[in-house]
């Protein structure tokens, strides 16, 4: 059975959605078609209506994603041009689209979160692990290094020390070890329930504020913000959300509405 990447709104709260990684019998291994589907979905998140406040990225059948689908490798890995196109024309655009979205992403990590799966998790803002989670990037055991664009994602999320340990030792970390090293933000016996509760907490605040914070974090990590980005940042001054938030605080009441995206 072929794999798939599916997008779905939460049945109980339309502000929350899920991106589901599924490849039955392959621990969620990600095929070329799945990478392209992930890119297309991620690129649409910011513009969706009603506005998304949070998206949970998760696997199915007990695993997050066990990396790329190695069964496809003989078709392109052994020539430099096709190998580079796979990494820079297939995988990197999907990861870039995830990192570029302003919608908060929450990784719900169960079972295997390896290779490409770890790279997807690294694109998420918050990572919730279940005790059975195991994380790593053992690509050296397959005889190749991590591609530069993918390593940039891992480096940004886990730092040089974390990235070096993952790549040079080429092992897998259990959930406790991943938490200790900062690969996970927290552990939960039921990662799905905790991921949903986390999404609910994120959704209690205005979507515009969460998105602005994500943009600023991204700009700072890239050496910015630039002067135009700084000017745009303070554009919220006259917004209804800003005015209502401050007014409600001064009047000692809850804001009238938090469901907006501008």
MARMIKOL-573557 format. One record per residue (C-alpha): residue number from 0; residue in three letters; x, y, z. Coordinates in steps of 0.5 Angstrom, whole numbers, plus 500, padded with zeros to 3 digits. Layout:
BEGIN
+-----+------+------+-------+-----+
| seq | type | east | north |  up |
+-----+------+------+-------+-----+
| NUM |  ALA |    X |     Y |   Z |
...
+-----+------+------+-------+-----+
REM end
This chain:
BEGIN
+-----+------+------+-------+-----+
| seq | type | east | north |  up |
+-----+------+------+-------+-----+
|   0 |  UNK |  500 |   500 | 500 |
|   1 |  UNK |  503 |   507 | 498 |
|   2 |  UNK |  504 |   512 | 503 |
|   3 |  UNK |  500 |   519 | 504 |
|   4 |  UNK |  501 |   526 | 507 |
|   5 |  UNK |  494 |   528 | 509 |
|   6 |  UNK |  491 |   535 | 512 |
|   7 |  UNK |  485 |   535 | 516 |
|   8 |  UNK |  482 |   540 | 521 |
|   9 |  UNK |  480 |   538 | 528 |
|  10 |  UNK |  473 |   535 | 528 |
|  11 |  UNK |  472 |   539 | 535 |
|  12 |  UNK |  476 |   546 | 534 |
|  13 |  UNK |  477 |   548 | 527 |
|  14 |  UNK |  483 |   553 | 529 |
|  15 |  UNK |  487 |   547 | 530 |
|  16 |  UNK |  489 |   542 | 524 |
|  17 |  UNK |  493 |   536 | 523 |
|  18 |  UNK |  498 |   534 | 518 |
|  19 |  UNK |  498 |   526 | 518 |
|  20 |  UNK |  504 |   522 | 515 |
|  21 |  UNK |  502 |   515 | 513 |
|  22 |  UNK |  506 |   509 | 510 |
|  23 |  UNK |  503 |   503 | 512 |
|  24 |  UNK |  508 |   497 | 513 |
|  25 |  UNK |  514 |   502 | 513 |
|  26 |  UNK |  514 |   506 | 519 |
|  27 |  UNK |  511 |   512 | 516 |
|  28 |  UNK |  517 |   512 | 511 |
|  29 |  UNK |  517 |   518 | 506 |
|  30 |  UNK |  517 |   517 | 499 |
|  31 |  UNK |  518 |   522 | 493 |
|  32 |  UNK |  511 |   523 | 492 |
|  33 |  UNK |  510 |   524 | 500 |
|  34 |  UNK |  515 |   530 | 500 |
|  35 |  UNK |  512 |   533 | 495 |
|  36 |  UNK |  505 |   533 | 498 |
|  37 |  UNK |  508 |   535 | 504 |
|  38 |  UNK |  511 |   541 | 501 |
|  39 |  UNK |  504 |   543 | 497 |
|  40 |  UNK |  500 |   543 | 504 |
|  41 |  UNK |  505 |   547 | 508 |
|  42 |  UNK |  505 |   552 | 503 |
|  43 |  UNK |  498 |   553 | 504 |
|  44 |  UNK |  497 |   553 | 511 |
|  45 |  UNK |  498 |   561 | 512 |
|  46 |  UNK |  492 |   563 | 507 |
|  47 |  UNK |  487 |   558 | 510 |
|  48 |  UNK |  481 |   560 | 512 |
|  49 |  UNK |  478 |   560 | 517 |
|  50 |  UNK |  485 |   562 | 520 |
|  51 |  UNK |  489 |   556 | 523 |
|  52 |  UNK |  492 |   557 | 530 |
|  53 |  UNK |  496 |   551 | 530 |
|  54 |  UNK |  498 |   545 | 526 |
|  55 |  UNK |  499 |   538 | 529 |
|  56 |  UNK |  504 |   534 | 525 |
|  57 |  UNK |  504 |   527 | 527 |
|  58 |  UNK |  505 |   520 | 524 |
|  59 |  UNK |  500 |   514 | 524 |
|  60 |  UNK |  500 |   506 | 527 |
|  61 |  UNK |  505 |   508 | 532 |
|  62 |  UNK |  511 |   512 | 529 |
|  63 |  UNK |  512 |   519 | 527 |
|  64 |  UNK |  516 |   517 | 520 |
|  65 |  UNK |  522 |   513 | 519 |
|  66 |  UNK |  526 |   517 | 514 |
|  67 |  UNK |  526 |   517 | 507 |
|  68 |  UNK |  523 |   511 | 503 |
|  69 |  UNK |  530 |   507 | 502 |
|  70 |  UNK |  526 |   503 | 497 |
|  71 |  UNK |  526 |   508 | 492 |
|  72 |  UNK |  534 |   510 | 493 |
|  73 |  UNK |  537 |   506 | 487 |
|  74 |  UNK |  533 |   510 | 482 |
|  75 |  UNK |  537 |   516 | 483 |
|  76 |  UNK |  542 |   516 | 489 |
|  77 |  UNK |  548 |   513 | 485 |
|  78 |  UNK |  549 |   519 | 480 |
|  79 |  UNK |  551 |   526 | 483 |
|  80 |  UNK |  545 |   530 | 478 |
|  81 |  UNK |  539 |   526 | 480 |
|  82 |  UNK |  542 |   525 | 488 |
|  83 |  UNK |  542 |   533 | 488 |
|  84 |  UNK |  536 |   534 | 485 |
|  85 |  UNK |  533 |   529 | 490 |
|  86 |  UNK |  535 |   533 | 496 |
|  87 |  UNK |  535 |   540 | 493 |
|  88 |  UNK |  529 |   539 | 489 |
|  89 |  UNK |  524 |   534 | 493 |
|  90 |  UNK |  526 |   534 | 500 |
|  91 |  UNK |  529 |   541 | 501 |
|  92 |  UNK |  523 |   545 | 498 |
|  93 |  UNK |  518 |   541 | 503 |
|  94 |  UNK |  522 |   543 | 509 |
|  95 |  UNK |  523 |   550 | 507 |
|  96 |  UNK |  515 |   550 | 506 |
|  97 |  UNK |  514 |   548 | 513 |
|  98 |  UNK |  520 |   553 | 516 |
|  99 |  UNK |  517 |   558 | 512 |
| 100 |  UNK |  509 |   558 | 515 |
| 101 |  UNK |  507 |   563 | 520 |
| 102 |  UNK |  502 |   558 | 523 |
| 103 |  UNK |  505 |   554 | 530 |
| 104 |  UNK |  507 |   547 | 528 |
| 105 |  UNK |  507 |   542 | 534 |
| 106 |  UNK |  510 |   535 | 533 |
| 107 |  UNK |  507 |   529 | 536 |
| 108 |  UNK |  512 |   524 | 536 |
| 109 |  UNK |  511 |   517 | 537 |
| 110 |  UNK |  516 |   511 | 535 |
| 111 |  UNK |  521 |   512 | 530 |
| 112 |  UNK |  523 |   519 | 528 |
| 113 |  UNK |  529 |   518 | 524 |
| 114 |  UNK |  532 |   521 | 518 |
| 115 |  UNK |  527 |   525 | 514 |
| 116 |  UNK |  522 |   524 | 520 |
| 117 |  UNK |  527 |   528 | 525 |
| 118 |  UNK |  528 |   533 | 519 |
| 119 |  UNK |  521 |   534 | 519 |
| 120 |  UNK |  520 |   535 | 527 |
| 121 |  UNK |  526 |   540 | 527 |
| 122 |  UNK |  522 |   544 | 523 |
| 123 |  UNK |  516 |   544 | 528 |
| 124 |  UNK |  516 |   550 | 534 |
| 125 |  UNK |  514 |   545 | 539 |
| 126 |  UNK |  516 |   537 | 540 |
| 127 |  UNK |  512 |   533 | 544 |
| 128 |  UNK |  515 |   526 | 545 |
| 129 |  UNK |  512 |   519 | 548 |
| 130 |  UNK |  516 |   515 | 552 |
| 131 |  UNK |  517 |   510 | 546 |
| 132 |  UNK |  520 |   515 | 541 |
| 133 |  UNK |  527 |   514 | 539 |
| 134 |  UNK |  530 |   520 | 535 |
| 135 |  UNK |  536 |   520 | 530 |
| 136 |  UNK |  539 |   521 | 524 |
| 137 |  UNK |  543 |   515 | 522 |
| 138 |  UNK |  545 |   516 | 515 |
| 139 |  UNK |  552 |   515 | 516 |
| 140 |  UNK |  550 |   507 | 516 |
| 141 |  UNK |  548 |   508 | 509 |
| 142 |  UNK |  554 |   511 | 507 |
| 143 |  UNK |  552 |   518 | 506 |
| 144 |  UNK |  552 |   525 | 509 |
| 145 |  UNK |  546 |   529 | 511 |
| 146 |  UNK |  545 |   534 | 505 |
| 147 |  UNK |  547 |   541 | 507 |
| 148 |  UNK |  540 |   544 | 506 |
| 149 |  UNK |  537 |   539 | 511 |
| 150 |  UNK |  543 |   539 | 516 |
| 151 |  UNK |  541 |   547 | 516 |
| 152 |  UNK |  534 |   545 | 519 |
| 153 |  UNK |  537 |   540 | 524 |
| 154 |  UNK |  543 |   545 | 526 |
| 155 |  UNK |  538 |   551 | 527 |
| 156 |  UNK |  533 |   546 | 531 |
| 157 |  UNK |  538 |   543 | 535 |
| 158 |  UNK |  545 |   547 | 535 |
| 159 |  UNK |  552 |   544 | 533 |
| 160 |  UNK |  553 |   540 | 539 |
| 161 |  UNK |  546 |   536 | 538 |
| 162 |  UNK |  547 |   536 | 530 |
| 163 |  UNK |  554 |   533 | 531 |
| 164 |  UNK |  552 |   528 | 536 |
| 165 |  UNK |  546 |   525 | 532 |
| 166 |  UNK |  551 |   525 | 525 |
| 167 |  UNK |  557 |   523 | 528 |
| 168 |  UNK |  555 |   517 | 532 |
| 169 |  UNK |  549 |   515 | 528 |
| 170 |  UNK |  545 |   512 | 533 |
| 171 |  UNK |  538 |   513 | 536 |
| 172 |  UNK |  536 |   517 | 542 |
| 173 |  UNK |  531 |   514 | 547 |
| 174 |  UNK |  526 |   519 | 549 |
| 175 |  UNK |  529 |   521 | 555 |
| 176 |  UNK |  536 |   522 | 552 |
| 177 |  UNK |  532 |   526 | 547 |
| 178 |  UNK |  529 |   531 | 552 |
| 179 |  UNK |  535 |   531 | 556 |
| 180 |  UNK |  539 |   534 | 549 |
| 181 |  UNK |  533 |   539 | 548 |
| 182 |  UNK |  531 |   535 | 542 |
| 183 |  UNK |  524 |   534 | 545 |
| 184 |  UNK |  521 |   540 | 549 |
| 185 |  UNK |  517 |   535 | 554 |
| 186 |  UNK |  515 |   528 | 554 |
| 187 |  UNK |  508 |   525 | 555 |
| 188 |  UNK |  505 |   518 | 556 |
| 189 |  UNK |  500 |   520 | 551 |
| 190 |  UNK |  503 |   524 | 546 |
| 191 |  UNK |  497 |   525 | 542 |
| 192 |  UNK |  493 |   528 | 548 |
| 193 |  UNK |  499 |   533 | 550 |
| 194 |  UNK |  500 |   535 | 543 |
| 195 |  UNK |  492 |   537 | 542 |
| 196 |  UNK |  492 |   540 | 549 |
| 197 |  UNK |  498 |   544 | 547 |
| 198 |  UNK |  495 |   546 | 541 |
| 199 |  UNK |  489 |   549 | 545 |
| 200 |  UNK |  493 |   553 | 549 |
| 201 |  UNK |  497 |   556 | 543 |
| 202 |  UNK |  490 |   557 | 540 |
| 203 |  UNK |  487 |   561 | 546 |
| 204 |  UNK |  492 |   567 | 544 |
| 205 |  UNK |  491 |   571 | 537 |
| 206 |  UNK |  493 |   568 | 531 |
| 207 |  UNK |  496 |   574 | 529 |
| 208 |  UNK |  501 |   575 | 535 |
| 209 |  UNK |  503 |   567 | 534 |
| 210 |  UNK |  505 |   568 | 527 |
| 211 |  UNK |  508 |   575 | 528 |
| 212 |  UNK |  513 |   572 | 534 |
| 213 |  UNK |  514 |   566 | 529 |
| 214 |  UNK |  516 |   571 | 524 |
| 215 |  UNK |  521 |   575 | 528 |
| 216 |  UNK |  524 |   569 | 531 |
| 217 |  UNK |  525 |   566 | 524 |
| 218 |  UNK |  528 |   573 | 522 |
| 219 |  UNK |  533 |   574 | 528 |
| 220 |  UNK |  536 |   567 | 526 |
| 221 |  UNK |  537 |   569 | 519 |
| 222 |  UNK |  541 |   575 | 522 |
| 223 |  UNK |  535 |   580 | 521 |
| 224 |  UNK |  530 |   583 | 522 |
| 225 |  UNK |  532 |   588 | 516 |
| 226 |  UNK |  529 |   595 | 517 |
| 227 |  UNK |  523 |   594 | 512 |
| 228 |  UNK |  521 |   587 | 517 |
| 229 |  UNK |  522 |   592 | 523 |
| 230 |  UNK |  517 |   597 | 520 |
| 231 |  UNK |  512 |   591 | 518 |
| 232 |  UNK |  513 |   588 | 525 |
| 233 |  UNK |  510 |   595 | 529 |
| 234 |  UNK |  504 |   595 | 524 |
| 235 |  UNK |  500 |   592 | 529 |
| 236 |  UNK |  499 |   598 | 533 |
| 237 |  UNK |  493 |   600 | 531 |
| 238 |  UNK |  490 |   593 | 530 |
| 239 |  UNK |  483 |   592 | 533 |
| 240 |  UNK |  486 |   586 | 537 |
| 241 |  UNK |  492 |   590 | 540 |
| 242 |  UNK |  487 |   595 | 542 |
| 243 |  UNK |  482 |   590 | 545 |
| 244 |  UNK |  487 |   586 | 549 |
| 245 |  UNK |  490 |   592 | 552 |
| 246 |  UNK |  483 |   595 | 553 |
| 247 |  UNK |  481 |   589 | 556 |
| 248 |  UNK |  487 |   588 | 561 |
| 249 |  UNK |  485 |   595 | 564 |
| 250 |  UNK |  478 |   594 | 565 |
| 251 |  UNK |  480 |   587 | 568 |
| 252 |  UNK |  476 |   583 | 563 |
| 253 |  UNK |  477 |   578 | 558 |
| 254 |  UNK |  478 |   580 | 551 |
| 255 |  UNK |  472 |   580 | 547 |
| 256 |  UNK |  475 |   576 | 541 |
| 257 |  UNK |  481 |   572 | 540 |
| 258 |  UNK |  479 |   569 | 533 |
| 259 |  UNK |  483 |   573 | 528 |
| 260 |  UNK |  488 |   572 | 523 |
| 261 |  UNK |  490 |   579 | 521 |
+-----+------+------+-------+-----+
REM end
